[in-house]
Amino acid sequence: MDWQHIIEAAGRYMDIAGVAVMVIGAVVSVPMAIRGFRPRHLPPDSAPFSVYRSYRQLLGRSILLGLELLVAADIIRTVAVAPTYESVGVLAIIVLIRTFLSFSLELEITGRWPWQKEPEGASTHASAG
């Protein structure tokens, strides 16, 4: 097995891992949401999440992680195997779309953009939980 086949296999395995993270995350999120999942960064006196909102947050986290793995797989396959201008252009478009999705999911999950700092009291509650 030569180097190109090894890299292509690594890209395929990263794709499989990304999809698996999203599917397993969707399945595991159901019982966690039903049990009353509560993010650690919330103040202790805040209202409890509904099952629906808990599930959305958990599912969003799974999708974010899965998207990161899928982007890594695209980079491995495109840049490491056959870096042509066309393949790099397609990769750039894919990464832009997935980055937009990641930012949107981050805003949905945490209520702030990835580059915004956490509110002052949130970090103390996270370390205490």
Secondary structure, 3 states (H helix, E strand, C coil): CCHHHHHHHHHHHHHHHHHHHHHHHHHHHHHHHHCCCCCCCCCCCCCCCCHHHHHHHHHHHHHHHHHHHHHHHHHHHHHHHCCCHHHHHHHHHHHHHHHHHHHHHHHHHHCCCCCCCCCCCHHHHHHHC
